[in-house]
Amino acid sequence: VLESIFFAGERASPQQRAATEKNRRELLVAVRLVPGRSLGIPLGIPLGSAPPPLEQCLGRALLVEGLLDIAVAWAHPAQWVVGRGVLYHGPHALGLTPIETSDRDDSSIWVSLADLVWVLQPERCCEPVTGMKWEDVQAQNRGTPELDDGDVFSTDVATRLGSADITGRLGMIAGRLERLRTLAKYFLAQLQVISDLVKERQMNCILALQEEYSFDLCICGSSDPRLPTSIRAAFFDILTDLWL
């Protein structure tokens, strides 16, 4: 798994390195912190308080600014169908709102992790993330036609449903929630695989993963109260196995 997706090895040929990078890009969900998107949630001390005297301590910025939002992105075609060589439906087909990042050279479409994974524990996470109670979401879904697997959120679908309000009417289609749940479970499994890979303190694996799964990112993922407990626990496992 390490050589196929994360790290081809110091002696790998250019072809092997390119294949590993392609697999990582097309088969994994990328994660990053979004500077400026503070959740307003303090980490240990009140926001604005004086930081500890350790100038270069891990997570120092989070002590000052609070937890940051985590963004995710993944490879997707214009319209995904079973058997495609890339991961899954894109954010548009899942009804997710893109967010801006500071990297203007990155063409990926990034969305908030909380918007993707709340469906894994909807009774607790639905209202903090969507602003709607889970019971209301379920009631709205019961009155909305389901999408076929090949459907995307478009004006054609809106016409078929008899609604011009794409973001409202289509935002809570039952098929969308099932798609979100599928990708959220995949991401949870990805986090668990990463944790397993670094449990044995394999340095090549640790060095290959620390850049993306930084200490600050793992702290935010394990501490964000909007995320399901299974996702937070997986980030905590990575934190302890990768950094502590």
Disulfide bonds with the S-S distance in Angstrom:
none
